[in-house]
Amino acid sequence: MTLITLQMMLPTLRQIQMMLMMKVKGRFNRKLKQEEEGDKRRVIFDKTCKQIVWETGLAFASVRDFREVVTKYVVQQKFFIEKYINEPTRVRVKYKKTSCPWLLVASYDSRTKDFVVKNYNSIHKCDPTNRNKLCNSKYLAKRFNERIKEQHNIRDEFLRSNPGSTYIVKLSDETFEGGKKIFLGFYICFHAMKKSYLAGCRPCIGLDGYFLKEVCRVQLLVAVCKDRNNHMLPFAWVVVEIENMHTWRWFVNLLKDDLQLGNGTNMTIITYMQKGCENAITDLLSKSEHSMCARHILANWSKKWRGIERKNCF
């Protein structure tokens, strides 16, 4: 075989070699990218992969992509890790337990402009866990963003998957451009929680409001009670734009109908300085006993009068 023939076959042999490598790596859904300089290869992570397999030299486009993959990996494997070095140019990840040797180290490569895994120890001795601080609201929002968008009517899907529950959406009476109305709030009461309250919870309901300080700056109004094990049971809540007499009246009226409270006979309602809540209770649950939260009263007193004497009264 002549030298010219070998030179002509060389690109074909390289292509066959690359195809074989892709076939071996394909089960891990990763892509190989051969550099122009030399015979070195970079293993570029494929964002569409379902199964994540770490190895030394695995490259990412940025440190942000690397962190996202780490989060996805620990959620899949039910691991509890910590990033005890978490900087723009290097990240060092290990298990929460110091006795576990599992380790993942990655840093910025100035030559390739990638974020590359430099050290990886796959041996671990930790048990799976369902508690993971990396699985936060930001991760869940990104993970299920497209799925939620596909569900055009969330209310119908909610009622389909939770029969017997109550889901009420409140819209403005006025119609604006395009026939659209302004969203004012929604009310949720799961059937299981409603059934738990009616089955044996104490006839004592606590009402309180909270600020939601994320993207949608709204307020959450919640109704809670205590079950037979003396555990807190939040059984109904609404999300509204602002807390006032009208929103509390709307919430209390829905609770009254949903839980068949009548006029509030033999019931106790506990609140704490909610705007307009007292008037709503007086009008809709006139026979109920209305009390103030002792813990909040003590907290306000402690700002001005400190000491053990007042605390012992509670």
C-alpha positions as CSV (number, residue, x, y, z in Angstrom):
1,M,0.0,0.0,0.0
2,T,1.5,3.3,-1.1
3,L,2.1,6.3,1.2
4,I,-0.4,8.4,-0.8
5,T,-3.1,5.8,-0.2
6,L,-2.4,5.8,3.6
7,Q,-2.6,9.6,3.7
8,M,-6.0,9.4,1.9
9,M,-7.3,6.8,4.4
10,L,-6.1,8.7,7.5
11,P,-9.1,11.1,7.7
12,T,-11.4,8.2,7.3
13,L,-9.7,6.2,10.1
14,R,-10.0,9.2,12.4
15,Q,-13.7,9.6,11.6
16,I,-14.2,5.9,12.4
17,Q,-12.3,6.3,15.7
18,M,-14.4,9.3,16.6
19,M,-17.7,7.5,15.8
20,L,-16.6,4.6,18.0
21,M,-15.9,7.0,20.9
22,M,-19.2,8.7,20.4
23,K,-21.0,5.3,20.6
24,V,-19.2,4.4,23.8
25,K,-20.0,7.7,25.4
26,G,-23.5,8.0,24.0
27,R,-25.1,6.1,26.8
28,F,-24.1,8.9,29.1
29,N,-25.5,11.5,26.7
30,R,-22.2,13.4,26.4
31,K,-20.6,15.0,23.3
32,L,-16.9,14.8,22.3
33,K,-15.2,17.8,20.7
34,Q,-11.8,17.3,19.2
35,E,-9.5,20.3,19.4
36,E,-7.6,21.5,16.3
37,E,-4.3,21.7,18.1
38,G,-2.7,18.3,18.9
39,D,-4.5,15.1,19.8
40,K,-6.0,16.2,23.1
41,R,-9.8,16.0,23.4
42,R,-12.2,18.0,25.5
43,V,-15.4,16.3,26.9
44,I,-18.1,18.9,26.6
45,F,-21.1,18.4,28.8
46,D,-24.4,18.0,27.0
47,K,-27.2,20.0,28.7
48,T,-29.8,17.7,27.3
49,C,-28.5,14.6,29.1
50,K,-30.7,12.8,31.6
51,Q,-28.0,10.9,33.4
52,I,-25.0,12.8,34.7
53,V,-21.6,11.0,34.9
54,W,-18.6,13.0,36.2
55,E,-15.0,12.5,35.0
56,T,-11.8,14.5,35.2
57,G,-11.6,16.9,32.2
58,L,-15.4,17.3,31.8
59,A,-15.8,20.9,30.5
60,F,-18.6,23.4,31.0
61,A,-19.2,26.7,29.2
62,S,-19.3,28.7,32.5
63,V,-19.2,28.3,36.2
64,R,-23.0,28.9,36.2
65,D,-23.6,25.9,34.0
66,F,-21.4,23.8,36.3
67,R,-23.3,24.8,39.4
68,E,-26.6,24.1,37.7
69,V,-25.4,20.6,36.8
70,V,-24.2,20.0,40.3
71,T,-27.6,20.9,41.6
72,K,-29.3,18.6,39.1
73,Y,-27.0,15.8,40.0
74,V,-27.5,15.9,43.8
75,V,-31.3,16.1,43.4
76,Q,-31.2,13.0,41.1
77,Q,-28.9,11.1,43.4
78,K,-30.5,12.4,46.7
79,F,-27.2,13.6,48.0
80,F,-26.6,16.3,50.6
81,I,-23.5,18.2,49.6
82,E,-21.9,21.6,50.3
83,K,-19.8,24.0,48.3
84,Y,-17.2,24.9,50.8
85,I,-15.3,26.8,48.0
86,N,-17.7,28.6,45.7
87,E,-16.0,31.3,43.7
88,P,-16.3,32.6,40.1
89,T,-13.0,30.8,39.1
90,R,-13.2,27.7,41.2
91,V,-15.7,25.5,43.0
92,R,-15.0,22.7,45.4
93,V,-17.9,20.3,46.3
94,K,-17.9,17.6,49.0
95,Y,-20.4,15.7,51.1
96,K,-21.8,17.2,54.2
97,K,-20.3,14.4,56.3
98,T,-16.6,14.7,56.7
99,S,-16.1,10.9,56.7
100,C,-17.3,10.6,53.1
101,P,-14.4,10.8,50.6
102,W,-16.5,11.9,47.6
103,L,-15.0,15.1,46.1
104,L,-15.6,17.2,43.0
105,V,-13.2,20.1,42.1
106,A,-13.6,22.3,39.1
107,S,-11.9,25.6,38.0
108,Y,-11.6,28.0,35.1
109,D,-9.2,27.0,32.4
110,S,-7.6,30.1,30.9
111,R,-6.3,28.1,27.8
112,T,-9.7,26.7,26.6
113,K,-11.9,29.4,28.3
114,D,-13.9,26.5,29.8
115,F,-14.8,25.6,33.4
116,V,-13.2,22.2,33.7
117,V,-13.4,19.4,36.3
118,K,-9.9,19.0,37.7
119,N,-10.3,16.4,40.4
120,Y,-13.1,13.9,41.0
121,N,-13.4,11.1,43.6
122,S,-16.5,8.9,43.0
123,I,-16.3,6.9,46.2
124,H,-18.9,7.8,48.8
125,K,-20.2,6.3,52.0
126,C,-23.3,8.5,52.6
127,D,-26.9,7.4,52.7
128,P,-29.5,9.0,50.4
129,T,-31.6,11.8,51.8
130,N,-34.7,13.7,50.8
131,R,-33.5,17.0,52.4
132,N,-31.5,19.2,50.1
133,K,-31.0,22.9,50.4
134,L,-30.0,23.2,46.8
135,C,-33.5,22.1,45.7
136,N,-34.9,25.5,46.4
137,S,-37.6,27.7,44.8
138,K,-35.2,28.9,42.1
139,Y,-34.4,25.4,41.0
140,L,-38.0,24.2,41.0
141,A,-39.2,27.3,39.0
142,K,-36.6,26.6,36.3
143,R,-37.2,22.8,36.4
144,F,-41.0,23.0,35.9
145,N,-41.2,26.3,34.0
146,E,-42.2,24.7,30.6
147,R,-44.5,22.2,32.2
148,I,-46.4,24.9,34.0
149,K,-46.7,27.0,30.8
150,E,-48.2,24.0,29.0
151,Q,-51.0,23.9,31.6
152,H,-53.1,26.8,30.4
153,N,-55.8,26.4,33.1
154,I,-54.1,25.7,36.4
155,R,-57.4,25.8,38.3
156,D,-58.9,22.9,36.2
157,E,-55.7,20.8,36.6
158,F,-55.7,21.5,40.4
159,L,-59.3,20.3,40.7
160,R,-58.7,17.3,38.5
161,S,-55.8,16.1,40.6
162,N,-57.3,17.1,43.9
163,P,-61.0,16.1,43.8
164,G,-63.1,17.7,46.5
165,S,-60.8,20.6,47.0
166,T,-61.7,24.3,46.6
167,Y,-59.8,26.6,44.3
168,I,-61.3,30.0,43.6
169,V,-59.7,32.7,41.5
170,K,-60.8,36.3,42.0
171,L,-60.7,38.7,39.0
172,S,-61.6,42.3,38.6
173,D,-65.1,43.2,37.6
174,E,-63.8,45.7,35.0
175,T,-62.7,44.4,31.7
176,F,-59.6,45.9,30.0
177,E,-58.1,45.9,26.5
178,G,-58.3,42.6,24.8
179,G,-61.1,41.4,27.0
180,K,-58.7,40.6,29.9
181,K,-59.3,41.2,33.6
182,I,-56.9,41.9,36.4
183,F,-55.9,39.1,38.7
184,L,-56.8,40.0,42.3
185,G,-56.2,36.8,44.2
186,F,-56.9,33.1,44.7
187,Y,-58.2,30.9,47.5
188,I,-57.1,27.3,48.1
189,C,-58.3,24.6,50.5
190,F,-57.2,21.0,49.9
191,H,-59.8,18.3,50.4
192,A,-57.5,16.3,52.7
193,M,-56.9,19.3,54.9
194,K,-60.5,20.3,55.0
195,K,-61.4,16.7,55.9
196,S,-58.8,16.7,58.7
197,Y,-60.2,19.8,60.2
198,L,-63.8,18.6,60.1
199,A,-62.8,15.1,61.4
200,G,-61.3,16.1,64.7
201,C,-59.3,19.3,65.0
202,R,-60.0,21.7,67.8
203,P,-62.6,24.4,67.1
204,C,-59.9,27.1,67.2
205,I,-58.7,28.9,64.1
206,G,-55.7,31.2,63.9
207,L,-55.6,33.9,61.1
208,D,-52.5,35.6,60.1
209,G,-50.9,37.4,57.1
210,Y,-47.4,37.3,55.6
211,F,-45.5,39.3,53.0
212,L,-44.1,37.3,50.0
213,K,-40.9,39.1,49.0
214,E,-40.0,37.3,45.8
215,V,-40.8,38.3,42.2
216,C,-44.5,38.7,42.9
217,R,-44.7,41.0,46.0
218,V,-48.1,40.0,47.3
219,Q,-49.5,38.9,50.7
220,L,-50.4,35.5,51.9
221,L,-53.3,35.1,54.3
222,V,-53.5,31.8,56.1
223,A,-55.9,29.9,58.4
224,V,-54.3,27.3,60.8
225,C,-55.5,25.1,63.5
226,K,-54.1,22.3,65.8
227,D,-54.9,18.6,65.4
228,R,-55.2,15.9,68.0
229,N,-51.4,15.5,68.2
230,N,-51.1,19.2,69.0
231,H,-49.4,19.8,65.6
232,M,-50.1,22.9,63.5
233,L,-52.3,22.3,60.4
234,P,-52.5,25.1,57.8
235,F,-55.7,24.1,55.9
236,A,-56.6,27.2,53.8
237,W,-54.9,30.2,52.4
238,V,-55.3,33.1,49.9
239,V,-52.9,35.2,47.9
240,V,-54.0,38.8,47.6
241,E,-52.3,42.0,46.4
242,I,-52.9,43.8,49.7
243,E,-54.2,43.1,53.2
244,N,-57.3,45.2,54.1
245,M,-60.8,44.8,55.2
246,H,-62.1,43.7,51.8
247,T,-59.5,40.9,51.3
248,W,-60.0,39.6,54.9
249,R,-63.8,39.6,54.5
250,W,-63.5,37.7,51.2
251,F,-61.2,35.1,52.9
252,V,-63.3,34.7,56.1
253,N,-66.5,34.4,54.0
254,L,-64.9,31.6,51.9
255,L,-63.8,29.8,55.1
256,K,-67.3,30.1,56.5
257,D,-68.9,28.4,53.5
258,D,-66.1,25.8,52.9
259,L,-66.0,24.6,56.5
260,Q,-69.6,25.1,57.3
261,L,-68.8,27.4,60.3
262,G,-72.3,29.0,60.4
263,N,-72.2,32.0,62.7
264,G,-69.2,30.7,64.6
265,T,-70.9,29.2,67.6
266,N,-68.5,27.3,70.0
267,M,-65.5,28.5,68.0
268,T,-62.5,30.6,68.9
269,I,-60.7,32.8,66.4
270,I,-57.2,34.0,67.2
271,T,-55.7,37.0,65.4
272,Y,-53.1,39.7,65.8
273,M,-53.6,43.2,64.6
274,Q,-54.6,42.2,61.1
275,K,-55.9,45.2,59.1
276,G,-59.7,44.7,58.8
277,C,-59.8,41.2,60.1
278,E,-61.5,42.0,63.3
279,N,-64.4,43.7,61.5
280,A,-64.8,40.7,59.1
281,I,-65.0,38.3,62.1
282,T,-67.5,40.4,63.9
283,D,-69.8,40.6,60.8
284,L,-69.5,37.0,59.5
285,L,-68.7,34.9,62.7
286,S,-70.6,37.0,65.2
287,K,-71.0,34.1,67.8
288,S,-67.4,33.1,67.9
289,E,-65.0,34.1,70.6
290,H,-62.3,36.4,69.4
291,S,-58.9,36.4,71.1
292,M,-55.5,38.0,70.5
293,C,-52.3,36.0,70.1
294,A,-50.5,36.0,73.4
295,R,-47.1,35.4,71.8
296,H,-47.3,38.6,69.8
297,I,-48.5,40.6,72.7
298,L,-45.5,39.4,74.8
299,A,-43.2,40.3,71.9
300,N,-44.5,43.8,71.7
301,W,-44.3,44.3,75.5
302,S,-40.7,43.0,75.5
303,K,-39.6,45.8,73.2
304,K,-40.3,48.3,76.0
305,W,-40.6,46.3,79.2
306,R,-38.1,43.4,79.6
307,G,-38.0,41.0,82.5
308,I,-39.3,37.6,83.6
309,E,-42.4,38.8,85.4
310,R,-44.5,39.6,82.4
311,K,-43.2,36.5,80.6
312,N,-44.4,34.2,83.4
313,C,-47.9,35.6,82.8
314,F,-48.0,33.7,79.5
